[in-house]
Amino acid sequence: MATVHKRASAKRDLVEQYVYLGEHADLETAERFLANADASFTDLSRNPGMGPYRRQRSS
């Protein structure tokens, strides 16, 4: 199984979205968001070729 590496900016985005959902929806929604994001990362690690091809920038 491949490893999905989350950049610091991606981690910040996830936390910001979690906080936003916690404040504007509820904590259950925020938790569900993180669980679904984690499930998506797991899917990507198991199927690294899924989705459209995207050229990587060197940064």
N, CA, C and O atoms as a Maestro MAE file, in Angstrom:
{
 s_m_m2io_version
 :::
 2.0.0
}

f_m_ct {
 s_m_title
 :::
 protein
 m_atom[236] {
  # First column is atom index #
  i_m_mmod_type
  r_m_x_coord
  r_m_y_coord
  r_m_z_coord
  i_m_residue_number
  s_m_chain_name
  s_m_pdb_residue_name
  s_m_pdb_atom_name
  i_m_atomic_number
  :::
  1 25 0.847 -1.177 0.000 1 A "MET " " N  " 7
  2 3 0.000 0.000 0.000 1 A "MET " " CA " 6
  3 2 0.890 1.235 0.000 1 A "MET " " C  " 6
  4 15 1.816 1.330 0.805 1 A "MET " " O  " 8
  5 25 0.621 2.175 -0.887 2 A "ALA " " N  " 7
  6 3 1.372 3.428 -0.977 2 A "ALA " " CA " 6
  7 2 1.047 4.317 0.226 2 A "ALA " " C  " 6
  8 15 0.028 4.134 0.893 2 A "ALA " " O  " 8
  9 25 1.909 5.253 0.482 3 A "THR " " N  " 7
  10 3 1.696 6.201 1.569 3 A "THR " " CA " 6
  11 2 1.250 7.539 0.999 3 A "THR " " C  " 6
  12 15 1.821 8.025 0.022 3 A "THR " " O  " 8
  13 25 0.241 8.128 1.601 4 A "VAL " " N  " 7
  14 3 -0.208 9.458 1.209 4 A "VAL " " CA " 6
  15 2 0.464 10.456 2.135 4 A "VAL " " C  " 6
  16 15 0.301 10.396 3.354 4 A "VAL " " O  " 8
  17 25 1.216 11.366 1.553 5 A "HIS " " N  " 7
  18 3 1.895 12.396 2.336 5 A "HIS " " CA " 6
  19 2 1.089 13.687 2.242 5 A "HIS " " C  " 6
  20 15 0.835 14.199 1.151 5 A "HIS " " O  " 8
  21 25 0.691 14.204 3.404 6 A "LYS " " N  " 7
  22 3 -0.052 15.468 3.435 6 A "LYS " " CA " 6
  23 2 0.929 16.596 3.733 6 A "LYS " " C  " 6
  24 15 1.653 16.559 4.728 6 A "LYS " " O  " 8
  25 25 0.943 17.580 2.876 7 A "ARG " " N  " 7
  26 3 1.787 18.747 3.117 7 A "ARG " " CA " 6
  27 2 1.236 19.521 4.312 7 A "ARG " " C  " 6
  28 15 0.072 19.373 4.685 7 A "ARG " " O  " 8
  29 25 2.086 20.340 4.895 8 A "ALA " " N  " 7
  30 3 1.680 21.157 6.048 8 A "ALA " " CA " 6
  31 2 0.476 22.029 5.691 8 A "ALA " " C  " 6
  32 15 -0.428 22.214 6.506 8 A "ALA " " O  " 8
  33 25 0.471 22.564 4.469 9 A "SER " " N  " 7
  34 3 -0.651 23.414 4.051 9 A "SER " " CA " 6
  35 2 -1.954 22.612 3.963 9 A "SER " " C  " 6
  36 15 -3.025 23.127 4.284 9 A "SER " " O  " 8
  37 25 -1.860 21.362 3.532 10 A "ALA " " N  " 7
  38 3 -3.054 20.508 3.471 10 A "ALA " " CA " 6
  39 2 -3.560 20.201 4.874 10 A "ALA " " C  " 6
  40 15 -4.766 20.211 5.119 10 A "ALA " " O  " 8
  41 25 -2.648 19.932 5.786 11 A "LYS " " N  " 7
  42 3 -3.040 19.678 7.175 11 A "LYS " " CA " 6
  43 2 -3.713 20.901 7.771 11 A "LYS " " C  " 6
  44 15 -4.719 20.779 8.469 11 A "LYS " " O  " 8
  45 25 -3.158 22.094 7.498 12 A "ARG " " N  " 7
  46 3 -3.775 23.336 7.982 12 A "ARG " " CA " 6
  47 2 -5.171 23.506 7.407 12 A "ARG " " C  " 6
  48 15 -6.097 23.890 8.122 12 A "ARG " " O  " 8
  49 25 -5.328 23.221 6.117 13 A "ASP " " N  " 7
  50 3 -6.641 23.344 5.483 13 A "ASP " " CA " 6
  51 2 -7.657 22.409 6.144 13 A "ASP " " C  " 6
  52 15 -8.801 22.798 6.380 13 A "ASP " " O  " 8
  53 25 -7.242 21.192 6.438 14 A "LEU " " N  " 7
  54 3 -8.144 20.238 7.091 14 A "LEU " " CA " 6
  55 2 -8.562 20.737 8.472 14 A "LEU " " C  " 6
  56 15 -9.735 20.657 8.838 14 A "LEU " " O  " 8
  57 25 -7.602 21.249 9.231 15 A "VAL " " N  " 7
  58 3 -7.907 21.766 10.569 15 A "VAL " " CA " 6
  59 2 -8.822 22.982 10.474 15 A "VAL " " C  " 6
  60 15 -9.777 23.101 11.241 15 A "VAL " " O  " 8
  61 25 -8.535 23.890 9.533 16 A "GLU " " N  " 7
  62 3 -9.377 25.075 9.375 16 A "GLU " " CA " 6
  63 2 -10.803 24.697 9.016 16 A "GLU " " C  " 6
  64 15 -11.753 25.289 9.528 16 A "GLU " " O  " 8
  65 25 -10.958 23.713 8.140 17 A "GLN " " N  " 7
  66 3 -12.298 23.271 7.760 17 A "GLN " " CA " 6
  67 2 -13.002 22.615 8.937 17 A "GLN " " C  " 6
  68 15 -14.202 22.809 9.133 17 A "GLN " " O  " 8
  69 25 -12.269 21.846 9.712 18 A "TYR " " N  " 7
  70 3 -12.819 21.206 10.912 18 A "TYR " " CA " 6
  71 2 -13.346 22.272 11.878 18 A "TYR " " C  " 6
  72 15 -14.469 22.172 12.372 18 A "TYR " " O  " 8
  73 25 -12.534 23.279 12.139 19 A "VAL " " N  " 7
  74 3 -12.936 24.353 13.053 19 A "VAL " " CA " 6
  75 2 -14.158 25.084 12.507 19 A "VAL " " C  " 6
  76 15 -15.107 25.355 13.242 19 A "VAL " " O  " 8
  77 25 -14.130 25.397 11.227 20 A "TYR " " N  " 7
  78 3 -15.263 26.094 10.611 20 A "TYR " " CA " 6
  79 2 -16.554 25.283 10.784 20 A "TYR " " C  " 6
  80 15 -17.583 25.815 11.200 20 A "TYR " " O  " 8
  81 25 -16.481 24.005 10.464 21 A "LEU " " N  " 7
  82 3 -17.674 23.161 10.589 21 A "LEU " " CA " 6
  83 2 -18.120 23.047 12.040 21 A "LEU " " C  " 6
  84 15 -19.317 23.051 12.330 21 A "LEU " " O  " 8
  85 25 -17.156 22.947 12.949 22 A "GLY " " N  " 7
  86 3 -17.504 22.884 14.364 22 A "GLY " " CA " 6
  87 2 -18.222 24.131 14.840 22 A "GLY " " C  " 6
  88 15 -19.122 24.052 15.675 22 A "GLY " " O  " 8
  89 25 -17.828 25.284 14.313 23 A "GLU " " N  " 7
  90 3 -18.440 26.550 14.720 23 A "GLU " " CA " 6
  91 2 -19.747 26.847 13.994 23 A "GLU " " C  " 6
  92 15 -20.659 27.428 14.583 23 A "GLU " " O  " 8
  93 25 -19.852 26.459 12.726 24 A "HIS " " N  " 7
  94 3 -21.016 26.833 11.926 24 A "HIS " " CA " 6
  95 2 -22.024 25.705 11.717 24 A "HIS " " C  " 6
  96 15 -23.167 25.963 11.343 24 A "HIS " " O  " 8
  97 25 -21.626 24.493 11.948 25 A "ALA " " N  " 7
  98 3 -22.561 23.361 11.849 25 A "ALA " " CA " 6
  99 2 -22.626 22.748 13.245 25 A "ALA " " C  " 6
  100 15 -23.327 23.261 14.117 25 A "ALA " " O  " 8
  101 25 -21.916 21.679 13.453 26 A "ASP " " N  " 7
  102 3 -21.796 21.087 14.787 26 A "ASP " " CA " 6
  103 2 -20.583 20.172 14.812 26 A "ASP " " C  " 6
  104 15 -19.985 19.880 13.777 26 A "ASP " " O  " 8
  105 25 -20.232 19.729 16.001 27 A "LEU " " N  " 7
  106 3 -19.032 18.908 16.159 27 A "LEU " " CA " 6
  107 2 -19.153 17.573 15.431 27 A "LEU " " C  " 6
  108 15 -18.161 17.058 14.915 27 A "LEU " " O  " 8
  109 25 -20.352 17.013 15.385 28 A "GLU " " N  " 7
  110 3 -20.552 15.740 14.678 28 A "GLU " " CA " 6
  111 2 -20.228 15.888 13.193 28 A "GLU " " C  " 6
  112 15 -19.604 15.006 12.603 28 A "GLU " " O  " 8
  113 25 -20.643 16.983 12.597 29 A "THR " " N  " 7
  114 3 -20.355 17.238 11.186 29 A "THR " " CA " 6
  115 2 -18.860 17.395 10.964 29 A "THR " " C  " 6
  116 15 -18.309 16.864 10.000 29 A "THR " " O  " 8
  117 25 -18.202 18.129 11.864 30 A "ALA " " N  " 7
  118 3 -16.758 18.329 11.760 30 A "ALA " " CA " 6
  119 2 -16.016 16.997 11.868 30 A "ALA " " C  " 6
  120 15 -15.077 16.740 11.114 30 A "ALA " " O  " 8
  121 25 -16.438 16.157 12.802 31 A "GLU " " N  " 7
  122 3 -15.807 14.839 12.970 31 A "GLU " " CA " 6
  123 2 -16.038 13.970 11.740 31 A "GLU " " C  " 6
  124 15 -15.139 13.257 11.295 31 A "GLU " " O  " 8
  125 25 -17.248 14.037 11.197 32 A "ARG " " N  " 7
  126 3 -17.564 13.250 9.998 32 A "ARG " " CA " 6
  127 2 -16.711 13.710 8.814 32 A "ARG " " C  " 6
  128 15 -16.264 12.890 8.012 32 A "ARG " " O  " 8
  129 25 -16.488 15.021 8.708 33 A "PHE " " N  " 7
  130 3 -15.630 15.554 7.653 33 A "PHE " " CA " 6
  131 2 -14.233 14.946 7.735 33 A "PHE " " C  " 6
  132 15 -13.706 14.466 6.731 33 A "PHE " " O  " 8
  133 25 -13.627 14.962 8.930 34 A "LEU " " N  " 7
  134 3 -12.275 14.407 9.084 34 A "LEU " " CA " 6
  135 2 -12.252 12.904 8.808 34 A "LEU " " C  " 6
  136 15 -11.313 12.397 8.194 34 A "LEU " " O  " 8
  137 25 -13.276 12.198 9.259 35 A "ALA " " N  " 7
  138 3 -13.338 10.754 9.015 35 A "ALA " " CA " 6
  139 2 -13.426 10.469 7.519 35 A "ALA " " C  " 6
  140 15 -12.773 9.551 7.022 35 A "ALA " " O  " 8
  141 25 -14.232 11.253 6.799 36 A "ASN " " N  " 7
  142 3 -14.370 11.057 5.355 36 A "ASN " " CA " 6
  143 2 -13.091 11.444 4.622 36 A "ASN " " C  " 6
  144 15 -12.714 10.786 3.653 36 A "ASN " " O  " 8
  145 25 -12.425 12.495 5.068 37 A "ALA " " N  " 7
  146 3 -11.150 12.875 4.462 37 A "ALA " " CA " 6
  147 2 -10.137 11.753 4.661 37 A "ALA " " C  " 6
  148 15 -9.419 11.387 3.729 37 A "ALA " " O  " 8
  149 25 -10.079 11.210 5.868 38 A "ASP " " N  " 7
  150 3 -9.154 10.113 6.157 38 A "ASP " " CA " 6
  151 2 -9.473 8.890 5.296 38 A "ASP " " C  " 6
  152 15 -8.563 8.228 4.797 38 A "ASP " " O  " 8
  153 25 -10.750 8.592 5.121 39 A "ALA " " N  " 7
  154 3 -11.147 7.463 4.272 39 A "ALA " " CA " 6
  155 2 -10.703 7.703 2.820 39 A "ALA " " C  " 6
  156 15 -10.282 6.774 2.131 39 A "ALA " " O  " 8
  157 25 -10.802 8.953 2.369 40 A "SER " " N  " 7
  158 3 -10.352 9.275 1.014 40 A "SER " " CA " 6
  159 2 -8.848 9.086 0.877 40 A "SER " " C  " 6
  160 15 -8.378 8.586 -0.145 40 A "SER " " O  " 8
  161 25 -8.085 9.482 1.900 41 A "PHE " " N  " 7
  162 3 -6.634 9.293 1.862 41 A "PHE " " CA " 6
  163 2 -6.291 7.802 1.856 41 A "PHE " " C  " 6
  164 15 -5.348 7.385 1.185 41 A "PHE " " O  " 8
  165 25 -7.042 7.015 2.589 42 A "THR " " N  " 7
  166 3 -6.831 5.571 2.592 42 A "THR " " CA " 6
  167 2 -7.118 4.996 1.208 42 A "THR " " C  " 6
  168 15 -6.359 4.167 0.706 42 A "THR " " O  " 8
  169 25 -8.217 5.437 0.593 43 A "ASP " " N  " 7
  170 3 -8.540 4.985 -0.768 43 A "ASP " " CA " 6
  171 2 -7.413 5.335 -1.741 43 A "ASP " " C  " 6
  172 15 -7.035 4.521 -2.584 43 A "ASP " " O  " 8
  173 25 -6.880 6.552 -1.614 44 A "LEU " " N  " 7
  174 3 -5.785 6.963 -2.486 44 A "LEU " " CA " 6
  175 2 -4.539 6.120 -2.271 44 A "LEU " " C  " 6
  176 15 -3.831 5.804 -3.227 44 A "LEU " " O  " 8
  177 25 -4.264 5.752 -1.024 45 A "SER " " N  " 7
  178 3 -3.078 4.944 -0.756 45 A "SER " " CA " 6
  179 2 -3.226 3.538 -1.332 45 A "SER " " C  " 6
  180 15 -2.239 2.919 -1.730 45 A "SER " " O  " 8
  181 25 -4.450 3.039 -1.376 46 A "ARG " " N  " 7
  182 3 -4.693 1.696 -1.921 46 A "ARG " " CA " 6
  183 2 -4.797 1.696 -3.440 46 A "ARG " " C  " 6
  184 15 -4.504 0.694 -4.092 46 A "ARG " " O  " 8
  185 25 -5.214 2.825 -3.995 47 A "ASN " " N  " 7
  186 3 -5.412 2.951 -5.437 47 A "ASN " " CA " 6
  187 2 -4.766 4.243 -5.921 47 A "ASN " " C  " 6
  188 15 -5.472 5.179 -6.295 47 A "ASN " " O  " 8
  189 25 -3.434 4.313 -5.922 48 A "PRO " " N  " 7
  190 3 -2.764 5.573 -6.241 48 A "PRO " " CA " 6
  191 2 -3.021 6.086 -7.651 48 A "PRO " " C  " 6
  192 15 -2.790 7.266 -7.917 48 A "PRO " " O  " 8
  193 25 -3.485 5.253 -8.547 49 A "GLY " " N  " 7
  194 3 -3.754 5.689 -9.914 49 A "GLY " " CA " 6
  195 2 -5.170 6.189 -10.139 49 A "GLY " " C  " 6
  196 15 -5.519 6.563 -11.258 49 A "GLY " " O  " 8
  197 25 -5.996 6.202 -9.091 50 A "MET " " N  " 7
  198 3 -7.381 6.621 -9.284 50 A "MET " " CA " 6
  199 2 -7.469 8.131 -9.501 50 A "MET " " C  " 6
  200 15 -6.626 8.887 -9.019 50 A "MET " " O  " 8
  201 25 -8.467 8.546 -10.210 51 A "GLY " " N  " 7
  202 3 -8.655 9.961 -10.478 51 A "GLY " " CA " 6
  203 2 -7.883 10.401 -11.704 51 A "GLY " " C  " 6
  204 15 -7.116 9.629 -12.278 51 A "GLY " " O  " 8
  205 25 -8.090 11.642 -12.101 52 A "PRO " " N  " 7
  206 3 -7.414 12.142 -13.299 52 A "PRO " " CA " 6
  207 2 -5.935 12.389 -13.040 52 A "PRO " " C  " 6
  208 15 -5.525 12.663 -11.913 52 A "PRO " " O  " 8
  209 25 -5.142 12.287 -14.103 53 A "TYR " " N  " 7
  210 3 -3.718 12.555 -14.004 53 A "TYR " " CA " 6
  211 2 -3.506 14.052 -13.799 53 A "TYR " " C  " 6
  212 15 -4.151 14.872 -14.452 53 A "TYR " " O  " 8
  213 25 -2.607 14.398 -12.897 54 A "ARG " " N  " 7
  214 3 -2.272 15.796 -12.646 54 A "ARG " " CA " 6
  215 2 -0.768 15.919 -12.569 54 A "ARG " " C  " 6
  216 15 -0.119 15.213 -11.797 54 A "ARG " " O  " 8
  217 25 -0.211 16.813 -13.366 55 A "ARG " " N  " 7
  218 3 1.219 17.031 -13.326 55 A "ARG " " CA " 6
  219 2 1.600 17.666 -11.996 55 A "ARG " " C  " 6
  220 15 0.900 18.547 -11.495 55 A "ARG " " O  " 8
  221 25 2.700 17.219 -11.434 56 A "GLN " " N  " 7
  222 3 3.177 17.734 -10.147 56 A "GLN " " CA " 6
  223 2 4.101 18.908 -10.349 56 A "GLN " " C  " 6
  224 15 4.935 18.902 -11.254 56 A "GLN " " O  " 8
  225 25 3.959 19.905 -9.518 57 A "ARG " " N  " 7
  226 3 4.891 21.020 -9.516 57 A "ARG " " CA " 6
  227 2 6.069 20.645 -8.632 57 A "ARG " " C  " 6
  228 15 5.916 19.863 -7.693 57 A "ARG " " O  " 8
  229 25 7.206 21.176 -8.913 58 A "SER " " N  " 7
  230 3 8.381 20.891 -8.085 58 A "SER " " CA " 6
  231 2 8.539 21.986 -7.040 58 A "SER " " C  " 6
  232 15 9.315 22.927 -7.207 58 A "SER " " O  " 8
  233 25 7.778 21.836 -5.952 59 A "SER " " N  " 7
  234 3 7.901 22.804 -4.850 59 A "SER " " CA " 6
  235 2 7.726 22.128 -3.530 59 A "SER " " C  " 6
  236 15 7.796 22.780 -2.488 59 A "SER " " O  " 8
  :::
 }
 m_bond[235] {
  # First column is bond index #
  i_m_from
  i_m_to
  i_m_order
  :::
  1 1 2 1
  2 2 3 1
  3 3 4 2
  4 3 5 1
  5 5 6 1
  6 6 7 1
  7 7 8 2
  8 7 9 1
  9 9 10 1
  10 10 11 1
  11 11 12 2
  12 11 13 1
  13 13 14 1
  14 14 15 1
  15 15 16 2
  16 15 17 1
  17 17 18 1
  18 18 19 1
  19 19 20 2
  20 19 21 1
  21 21 22 1
  22 22 23 1
  23 23 24 2
  24 23 25 1
  25 25 26 1
  26 26 27 1
  27 27 28 2
  28 27 29 1
  29 29 30 1
  30 30 31 1
  31 31 32 2
  32 31 33 1
  33 33 34 1
  34 34 35 1
  35 35 36 2
  36 35 37 1
  37 37 38 1
  38 38 39 1
  39 39 40 2
  40 39 41 1
  41 41 42 1
  42 42 43 1
  43 43 44 2
  44 43 45 1
  45 45 46 1
  46 46 47 1
  47 47 48 2
  48 47 49 1
  49 49 50 1
  50 50 51 1
  51 51 52 2
  52 51 53 1
  53 53 54 1
  54 54 55 1
  55 55 56 2
  56 55 57 1
  57 57 58 1
  58 58 59 1
  59 59 60 2
  60 59 61 1
  61 61 62 1
  62 62 63 1
  63 63 64 2
  64 63 65 1
  65 65 66 1
  66 66 67 1
  67 67 68 2
  68 67 69 1
  69 69 70 1
  70 70 71 1
  71 71 72 2
  72 71 73 1
  73 73 74 1
  74 74 75 1
  75 75 76 2
  76 75 77 1
  77 77 78 1
  78 78 79 1
  79 79 80 2
  80 79 81 1
  81 81 82 1
  82 82 83 1
  83 83 84 2
  84 83 85 1
  85 85 86 1
  86 86 87 1
  87 87 88 2
  88 87 89 1
  89 89 90 1
  90 90 91 1
  91 91 92 2
  92 91 93 1
  93 93 94 1
  94 94 95 1
  95 95 96 2
  96 95 97 1
  97 97 98 1
  98 98 99 1
  99 99 100 2
  100 99 101 1
  101 101 102 1
  102 102 103 1
  103 103 104 2
  104 103 105 1
  105 105 106 1
  106 106 107 1
  107 107 108 2
  108 107 109 1
  109 109 110 1
  110 110 111 1
  111 111 112 2
  112 111 113 1
  113 113 114 1
  114 114 115 1
  115 115 116 2
  116 115 117 1
  117 117 118 1
  118 118 119 1
  119 119 120 2
  120 119 121 1
  121 121 122 1
  122 122 123 1
  123 123 124 2
  124 123 125 1
  125 125 126 1
  126 126 127 1
  127 127 128 2
  128 127 129 1
  129 129 130 1
  130 130 131 1
  131 131 132 2
  132 131 133 1
  133 133 134 1
  134 134 135 1
  135 135 136 2
  136 135 137 1
  137 137 138 1
  138 138 139 1
  139 139 140 2
  140 139 141 1
  141 141 142 1
  142 142 143 1
  143 143 144 2
  144 143 145 1
  145 145 146 1
  146 146 147 1
  147 147 148 2
  148 147 149 1
  149 149 150 1
  150 150 151 1
  151 151 152 2
  152 151 153 1
  153 153 154 1
  154 154 155 1
  155 155 156 2
  156 155 157 1
  157 157 158 1
  158 158 159 1
  159 159 160 2
  160 159 161 1
  161 161 162 1
  162 162 163 1
  163 163 164 2
  164 163 165 1
  165 165 166 1
  166 166 167 1
  167 167 168 2
  168 167 169 1
  169 169 170 1
  170 170 171 1
  171 171 172 2
  172 171 173 1
  173 173 174 1
  174 174 175 1
  175 175 176 2
  176 175 177 1
  177 177 178 1
  178 178 179 1
  179 179 180 2
  180 179 181 1
  181 181 182 1
  182 182 183 1
  183 183 184 2
  184 183 185 1
  185 185 186 1
  186 186 187 1
  187 187 188 2
  188 187 189 1
  189 189 190 1
  190 190 191 1
  191 191 192 2
  192 191 193 1
  193 193 194 1
  194 194 195 1
  195 195 196 2
  196 195 197 1
  197 197 198 1
  198 198 199 1
  199 199 200 2
  200 199 201 1
  201 201 202 1
  202 202 203 1
  203 203 204 2
  204 203 205 1
  205 205 206 1
  206 206 207 1
  207 207 208 2
  208 207 209 1
  209 209 210 1
  210 210 211 1
  211 211 212 2
  212 211 213 1
  213 213 214 1
  214 214 215 1
  215 215 216 2
  216 215 217 1
  217 217 218 1
  218 218 219 1
  219 219 220 2
  220 219 221 1
  221 221 222 1
  222 222 223 1
  223 223 224 2
  224 223 225 1
  225 225 226 1
  226 226 227 1
  227 227 228 2
  228 227 229 1
  229 229 230 1
  230 230 231 1
  231 231 232 2
  232 231 233 1
  233 233 234 1
  234 234 235 1
  235 235 236 2
  :::
 }
}
